[in-house]
Amino acid sequence: MRKAILLAVALAFPLLLQSAEIPKVTDRHWTSKYDQYFRKYSKRFFGPAMDWHWFKSQGIAESGLRGDARSWVNAKGIMQLMPRTFAELKKKNPQLSNVMEPRWNIAAGIYYDSTLFIKWKEDRPFLERMRFMLASYNAGFRTILRAQKVSREHGFNGRDWESIKSVAPKVSKWREKETLGYIRKIEILMGVPR
């Protein structure tokens, strides 16, 4: 039964993206249960000027804010962290006690985002940098770095997300449709215009 529901949701996902009927992250449709953690760790790892709703949107895109979520590749919790990634993050943040505890899962996910955000420091507007960060979270930093290289090989500057999207099918070993859909879902949740 659960597999059938997940399959139905997966099949409907492109339709939801096209119709943009996903409620915004601030909508009462979404629980506020974990907002305190999204606020706290956004401020800790990004500073007070960062809108914490970006990370709540990411948590919704990753797991629907389900603390007990587990993926088919063994990613765990709200922010869908791989055990190896969580172990690496824990080395620098020993307080991260349990990947399945929502507080620490959210903290680890936002900390990981901050390390990716720093890597994309090349001159680009904030929204572009967020897209690169989120894409790296989903597909891996090296994958998006390869996409940037392919983009530049095809005459684009590689600093904007449109140039990455335009060459995405040409990037080897990248499930680009998943990543592009992931970015778009987060943008819809944040109310970013198309």
CYANA upper distance limits for C-alpha pairs under 8 A (distance plus 0.5 A):
  1 MET  CA      5 ILE  CA      6.86
  2 ARG  CA      6 LEU  CA      6.70
  3 LYS  CA      7 LEU  CA      6.52
  4 ALA  CA      8 ALA  CA      6.64
  5 ILE  CA      9 VAL  CA      6.72
  6 LEU  CA     10 ALA  CA      6.57
  7 LEU  CA     11 LEU  CA      6.59
  8 ALA  CA     12 ALA  CA      6.60
  9 VAL  CA     13 PHE  CA      6.47
 10 ALA  CA     14 PRO  CA      8.44
 11 LEU  CA     15 LEU  CA      8.48
 12 ALA  CA     16 LEU  CA      6.77
 13 PHE  CA     17 LEU  CA      6.80
 14 PRO  CA     18 GLN  CA      6.74
 14 PRO  CA    181 GLY  CA      8.31
 15 LEU  CA     19 SER  CA      6.70
 16 LEU  CA     20 ALA  CA      6.18
 16 LEU  CA     21 GLU  CA      6.48
 16 LEU  CA     22 ILE  CA      7.12
 17 LEU  CA     21 GLU  CA      7.87
 17 LEU  CA     22 ILE  CA      8.06
 17 LEU  CA    181 GLY  CA      8.34
 17 LEU  CA    184 ARG  CA      7.93
 17 LEU  CA    185 LYS  CA      7.15
 17 LEU  CA    188 ILE  CA      8.35
 20 ALA  CA    188 ILE  CA      7.12
 22 ILE  CA    188 ILE  CA      7.48
 22 ILE  CA    189 LEU  CA      7.12
 23 PRO  CA     27 ASP  CA      6.45
 23 PRO  CA     29 HIS  CA      7.44
 23 PRO  CA    189 LEU  CA      6.86
 24 LYS  CA    188 ILE  CA      7.36
 24 LYS  CA    189 LEU  CA      4.75
 24 LYS  CA    190 MET  CA      6.39
 24 LYS  CA    191 GLY  CA      6.83
 25 VAL  CA     30 TRP  CA      7.19
 25 VAL  CA     53 HIS  CA      7.24
 25 VAL  CA     56 LYS  CA      7.60
 25 VAL  CA     57 SER  CA      6.40
 25 VAL  CA    189 LEU  CA      5.53
 25 VAL  CA    190 MET  CA      6.58
 26 THR  CA     30 TRP  CA      7.80
 26 THR  CA     53 HIS  CA      8.17
 34 TYR  CA     38 PHE  CA      7.03
 34 TYR  CA    102 PRO  CA      8.23
 34 TYR  CA    103 ARG  CA      8.24
 35 ASP  CA     39 ARG  CA      6.53
 35 ASP  CA     56 LYS  CA      7.95
 36 GLN  CA     40 LYS  CA      6.52
 37 TYR  CA     41 TYR  CA      6.46
 37 TYR  CA    103 ARG  CA      6.54
 37 TYR  CA    106 ILE  CA      7.27
 37 TYR  CA    107 ALA  CA      7.68
 38 PHE  CA     42 SER  CA      6.35
 38 PHE  CA     52 TRP  CA      6.35
 38 PHE  CA     53 HIS  CA      8.04
 38 PHE  CA     55 PHE  CA      7.01
 38 PHE  CA     56 LYS  CA      6.79
 38 PHE  CA    106 ILE  CA      7.27
 38 PHE  CA    107 ALA  CA      8.18
 39 ARG  CA     43 LYS  CA      6.69
 39 ARG  CA     52 TRP  CA      5.88
 40 LYS  CA     44 ARG  CA      6.68
 41 TYR  CA     45 PHE  CA      6.40
 41 TYR  CA     46 PHE  CA      8.40
 41 TYR  CA    106 ILE  CA      8.16
 41 TYR  CA    107 ALA  CA      6.05
 41 TYR  CA    110 ILE  CA      7.03
 41 TYR  CA    111 TYR  CA      8.11
 42 SER  CA     46 PHE  CA      5.92
 42 SER  CA     47 GLY  CA      7.21
 42 SER  CA     48 PRO  CA      8.07
 42 SER  CA     50 MET  CA      7.21
 42 SER  CA     51 ASP  CA      8.13
 42 SER  CA     52 TRP  CA      5.96
 42 SER  CA     55 PHE  CA      8.06
 42 SER  CA    110 ILE  CA      7.00
 43 LYS  CA     47 GLY  CA      4.80
 43 LYS  CA     48 PRO  CA      5.23
 43 LYS  CA     49 ALA  CA      8.11
 43 LYS  CA     50 MET  CA      7.35
 43 LYS  CA     52 TRP  CA      8.16
 44 ARG  CA     48 PRO  CA      8.30
 45 PHE  CA    110 ILE  CA      7.54
 45 PHE  CA    111 TYR  CA      6.43
 45 PHE  CA    114 SER  CA      6.71
 46 PHE  CA     50 MET  CA      6.61
 46 PHE  CA    114 SER  CA      7.07
 52 TRP  CA     56 LYS  CA      7.16
 53 HIS  CA     57 SER  CA      6.45
 53 HIS  CA    190 MET  CA      7.74
 54 TRP  CA     58 GLN  CA      6.76
 54 TRP  CA    186 ILE  CA      8.02
 54 TRP  CA    190 MET  CA      7.35
 55 PHE  CA     59 GLY  CA      6.64
 55 PHE  CA    110 ILE  CA      7.40
 56 LYS  CA     60 ILE  CA      6.72
 57 SER  CA     61 ALA  CA      6.65
 57 SER  CA    186 ILE  CA      5.90
 57 SER  CA    189 LEU  CA      6.47
 57 SER  CA    190 MET  CA      7.32
 58 GLN  CA     62 GLU  CA      6.49
 58 GLN  CA     79 MET  CA      7.80
 58 GLN  CA    186 ILE  CA      6.54
 59 GLY  CA     63 SER  CA      6.45
 59 GLY  CA     64 GLY  CA      6.98
 59 GLY  CA     65 LEU  CA      6.00
 59 GLY  CA     78 ILE  CA      6.02
 59 GLY  CA     79 MET  CA      5.67
 59 GLY  CA    106 ILE  CA      8.50
 60 ILE  CA     64 GLY  CA      4.54
 60 ILE  CA     65 LEU  CA      5.55
 60 ILE  CA     78 ILE  CA      8.22
 61 ALA  CA    182 TYR  CA      7.17
 61 ALA  CA    185 LYS  CA      7.15
 61 ALA  CA    186 ILE  CA      6.89
 62 GLU  CA     78 ILE  CA      7.14
 62 GLU  CA     79 MET  CA      6.31
 62 GLU  CA     80 GLN  CA      6.52
 63 SER  CA     67 GLY  CA      8.38
 63 SER  CA     69 ALA  CA      6.61
 63 SER  CA     77 GLY  CA      7.74
 63 SER  CA     78 ILE  CA      5.78
 63 SER  CA     79 MET  CA      7.25
 63 SER  CA     80 GLN  CA      7.26
 64 GLY  CA     78 ILE  CA      7.85
 65 LEU  CA     78 ILE  CA      5.62
 65 LEU  CA     79 MET  CA      8.48
 66 ARG  CA     77 GLY  CA      7.24
 66 ARG  CA     78 ILE  CA      5.89
 67 GLY  CA     77 GLY  CA      5.34
 67 GLY  CA     78 ILE  CA      5.43
 67 GLY  CA    100 MET  CA      7.18
 67 GLY  CA    101 GLU  CA      7.61
 67 GLY  CA    102 PRO  CA      6.02
 68 ASP  CA     76 LYS  CA      7.81
 68 ASP  CA     77 GLY  CA      5.90
 68 ASP  CA     78 ILE  CA      7.82
 68 ASP  CA    100 MET  CA      7.07
 69 ALA  CA     76 LYS  CA      6.28
 69 ALA  CA     77 GLY  CA      5.37
 69 ALA  CA     78 ILE  CA      6.94
 69 ALA  CA     80 GLN  CA      7.82
 70 ARG  CA     74 ASN  CA      6.28
 70 ARG  CA     75 ALA  CA      6.05
 70 ARG  CA     76 LYS  CA      5.14
 70 ARG  CA     77 GLY  CA      6.87
 70 ARG  CA     80 GLN  CA      7.65
 71 SER  CA     75 ALA  CA      5.62
 71 SER  CA     76 LYS  CA      7.15
 71 SER  CA     80 GLN  CA      7.92
 74 ASN  CA     82 MET  CA      6.90
 74 ASN  CA     83 PRO  CA      8.11
 75 ALA  CA     80 GLN  CA      5.18
 75 ALA  CA     81 LEU  CA      5.36
 75 ALA  CA     82 MET  CA      4.85
 75 ALA  CA     83 PRO  CA      7.40
 76 LYS  CA     80 GLN  CA      4.93
 76 LYS  CA     81 LEU  CA      5.65
 76 LYS  CA     82 MET  CA      6.79
 76 LYS  CA     83 PRO  CA      7.98
 76 LYS  CA     99 VAL  CA      7.37
 76 LYS  CA    100 MET  CA      7.08
 77 GLY  CA     81 LEU  CA      7.25
 77 GLY  CA     99 VAL  CA      7.20
 77 GLY  CA    100 MET  CA      5.81
 77 GLY  CA    101 GLU  CA      8.03
 77 GLY  CA    102 PRO  CA      7.26
 77 GLY  CA    105 ASN  CA      6.76
 78 ILE  CA    102 PRO  CA      7.06
 78 ILE  CA    105 ASN  CA      7.09
 78 ILE  CA    106 ILE  CA      7.25
 79 MET  CA    105 ASN  CA      6.77
 79 MET  CA    106 ILE  CA      6.56
 79 MET  CA    109 GLY  CA      6.14
 81 LEU  CA     85 THR  CA      6.97
 81 LEU  CA     86 PHE  CA      6.71
 81 LEU  CA     99 VAL  CA      8.09
 81 LEU  CA    105 ASN  CA      7.97
 81 LEU  CA    109 GLY  CA      7.50
 82 MET  CA     86 PHE  CA      6.72
 83 PRO  CA     87 ALA  CA      6.64
 83 PRO  CA     99 VAL  CA      8.15
 84 ARG  CA     88 GLU  CA      6.81
 85 THR  CA     89 LEU  CA      6.71
 86 PHE  CA     90 LYS  CA      6.50
 86 PHE  CA     99 VAL  CA      7.30
 86 PHE  CA    108 ALA  CA      7.39
 87 ALA  CA     91 LYS  CA      7.06
 88 GLU  CA     92 LYS  CA      7.83
 89 LEU  CA     93 ASN  CA      6.68
 89 LEU  CA    108 ALA  CA      7.05
 89 LEU  CA    111 TYR  CA      8.30
 89 LEU  CA    112 TYR  CA      7.62
 90 LYS  CA     94 PRO  CA      5.56
 90 LYS  CA     95 GLN  CA      7.78
 90 LYS  CA     96 LEU  CA      6.09
 90 LYS  CA     97 SER  CA      8.30
 90 LYS  CA    108 ALA  CA      8.29
 96 LEU  CA    104 TRP  CA      5.76
 96 LEU  CA    105 ASN  CA      8.28
 96 LEU  CA    107 ALA  CA      8.17
 96 LEU  CA    108 ALA  CA      7.50
 97 SER  CA    101 GLU  CA      8.44
 97 SER  CA    104 TRP  CA      7.16
 98 ASN  CA    104 TRP  CA      6.92
 98 ASN  CA    105 ASN  CA      7.89
 99 VAL  CA    104 TRP  CA      6.77
 99 VAL  CA    105 ASN  CA      5.61
100 MET  CA    104 TRP  CA      8.19
100 MET  CA    105 ASN  CA      6.89
101 GLU  CA    105 ASN  CA      6.52
102 PRO  CA    106 ILE  CA      6.46
103 ARG  CA    107 ALA  CA      6.67
104 TRP  CA    108 ALA  CA      6.41
105 ASN  CA    109 GLY  CA      6.58
106 ILE  CA    110 ILE  CA      6.64
107 ALA  CA    111 TYR  CA      6.55
108 ALA  CA    112 TYR  CA      6.52
109 GLY  CA    113 ASP  CA      6.68
110 ILE  CA    114 SER  CA      6.74
111 TYR  CA    115 THR  CA      7.03
112 TYR  CA    116 LEU  CA      6.94
112 TYR  CA    137 TYR  CA      8.41
113 ASP  CA    117 PHE  CA      6.49
113 ASP  CA    133 MET  CA      7.03
113 ASP  CA    134 LEU  CA      7.91
113 ASP  CA    137 TYR  CA      7.39
114 SER  CA    118 ILE  CA      6.74
115 THR  CA    119 LYS  CA      7.04
116 LEU  CA    120 TRP  CA      7.15
116 LEU  CA    133 MET  CA      5.88
116 LEU  CA    136 SER  CA      7.45
116 LEU  CA    137 TYR  CA      7.95
116 LEU  CA    141 PHE  CA      7.87
117 PHE  CA    121 LYS  CA      7.54
117 PHE  CA    129 ARG  CA      7.33
117 PHE  CA    130 MET  CA      7.53
117 PHE  CA    132 PHE  CA      8.29
117 PHE  CA    133 MET  CA      5.68
120 TRP  CA    129 ARG  CA      6.76
120 TRP  CA    132 PHE  CA      7.42
120 TRP  CA    133 MET  CA      7.51
121 LYS  CA    129 ARG  CA      8.08
122 GLU  CA    159 ARG  CA      8.10
123 ASP  CA    159 ARG  CA      8.16
124 ARG  CA    128 GLU  CA      6.70
124 ARG  CA    129 ARG  CA      6.79
124 ARG  CA    159 ARG  CA      6.80
124 ARG  CA    160 ASP  CA      7.70
125 PRO  CA    129 ARG  CA      6.82
126 PHE  CA    130 MET  CA      6.69
127 LEU  CA    131 ARG  CA      6.75
128 GLU  CA    132 PHE  CA      6.82
128 GLU  CA    159 ARG  CA      8.15
128 GLU  CA    160 ASP  CA      6.34
128 GLU  CA    161 TRP  CA      6.57
129 ARG  CA    133 MET  CA      6.63
130 MET  CA    134 LEU  CA      6.55
131 ARG  CA    135 ALA  CA      6.46
131 ARG  CA    161 TRP  CA      7.27
131 ARG  CA    183 ILE  CA      7.14
132 PHE  CA    136 SER  CA      6.55
132 PHE  CA    144 ILE  CA      7.86
132 PHE  CA    161 TRP  CA      7.68
133 MET  CA    137 TYR  CA      6.77
134 LEU  CA    138 ASN  CA      6.79
134 LEU  CA    183 ILE  CA      7.26
135 ALA  CA    139 ALA  CA      6.35
135 ALA  CA    140 GLY  CA      7.78
135 ALA  CA    141 PHE  CA      8.33
135 ALA  CA    144 ILE  CA      7.40
135 ALA  CA    179 THR  CA      6.53
135 ALA  CA    180 LEU  CA      8.27
135 ALA  CA    182 TYR  CA      8.38
135 ALA  CA    183 ILE  CA      7.24
136 SER  CA    140 GLY  CA      4.94
136 SER  CA    141 PHE  CA      4.84
136 SER  CA    142 ARG  CA      8.15
136 SER  CA    143 THR  CA      7.79
136 SER  CA    144 ILE  CA      6.46
137 TYR  CA    141 PHE  CA      7.54
138 ASN  CA    179 THR  CA      6.68
138 ASN  CA    182 TYR  CA      8.20
139 ALA  CA    143 THR  CA      6.69
139 ALA  CA    144 ILE  CA      7.62
139 ALA  CA    174 TRP  CA      7.66
139 ALA  CA    175 ARG  CA      8.18
139 ALA  CA    179 THR  CA      6.94
140 GLY  CA    144 ILE  CA      7.16
141 PHE  CA    145 LEU  CA      6.63
142 ARG  CA    146 ARG  CA      6.59
143 THR  CA    147 ALA  CA      6.76
143 THR  CA    173 LYS  CA      8.36
143 THR  CA    174 TRP  CA      7.19
144 ILE  CA    148 GLN  CA      6.63
145 LEU  CA    149 LYS  CA      6.82
146 ARG  CA    150 VAL  CA      6.72
146 ARG  CA    171 VAL  CA      7.52
147 ALA  CA    151 SER  CA      6.54
147 ALA  CA    164 ILE  CA      6.56
147 ALA  CA    167 VAL  CA      7.72
147 ALA  CA    168 ALA  CA      7.14
147 ALA  CA    171 VAL  CA      6.25
148 GLN  CA    152 ARG  CA      6.80
148 GLN  CA    158 GLY  CA      5.40
148 GLN  CA    159 ARG  CA      7.96
148 GLN  CA    164 ILE  CA      6.70
149 LYS  CA    153 GLU  CA      6.73
149 LYS  CA    158 GLY  CA      7.60
150 VAL  CA    154 HIS  CA      6.83
150 VAL  CA    167 VAL  CA      7.39
150 VAL  CA    170 LYS  CA      8.10
150 VAL  CA    171 VAL  CA      7.30
151 SER  CA    155 GLY  CA      7.18
151 SER  CA    156 PHE  CA      5.87
151 SER  CA    157 ASN  CA      7.52
151 SER  CA    158 GLY  CA      5.85
151 SER  CA    163 SER  CA      6.51
151 SER  CA    164 ILE  CA      6.40
151 SER  CA    166 SER  CA      8.29
151 SER  CA    167 VAL  CA      6.40
152 ARG  CA    156 PHE  CA      5.33
152 ARG  CA    157 ASN  CA      6.05
152 ARG  CA    158 GLY  CA      5.97
154 HIS  CA    167 VAL  CA      8.37
156 PHE  CA    163 SER  CA      6.39
157 ASN  CA    163 SER  CA      7.65
158 GLY  CA    163 SER  CA      6.26
158 GLY  CA    164 ILE  CA      6.97
159 ARG  CA    163 SER  CA      7.94
160 ASP  CA    164 ILE  CA      7.42
161 TRP  CA    165 LYS  CA      6.65
162 GLU  CA    166 SER  CA      6.60
163 SER  CA    167 VAL  CA      7.22
164 ILE  CA    168 ALA  CA      6.39
165 LYS  CA    180 LEU  CA      7.94
167 VAL  CA    171 VAL  CA      7.35
168 ALA  CA    176 GLU  CA      6.43
169 PRO  CA    176 GLU  CA      7.18
175 ARG  CA    179 THR  CA      7.33
176 GLU  CA    180 LEU  CA      6.48
177 LYS  CA    181 GLY  CA      6.44
178 GLU  CA    182 TYR  CA      6.56
179 THR  CA    183 ILE  CA      6.74
180 LEU  CA    184 ARG  CA      6.70
181 GLY  CA    185 LYS  CA      6.52
182 TYR  CA    186 ILE  CA      6.88
183 ILE  CA    187 GLU  CA      6.72
184 ARG  CA    188 ILE  CA      6.61
185 LYS  CA    189 LEU  CA      6.72
186 ILE  CA    190 MET  CA      6.68
187 GLU  CA    191 GLY  CA      6.51
187 GLU  CA    192 VAL  CA      5.49
187 GLU  CA    193 PRO  CA      8.23
188 ILE  CA    192 VAL  CA      6.38
188 ILE  CA    193 PRO  CA      8.12
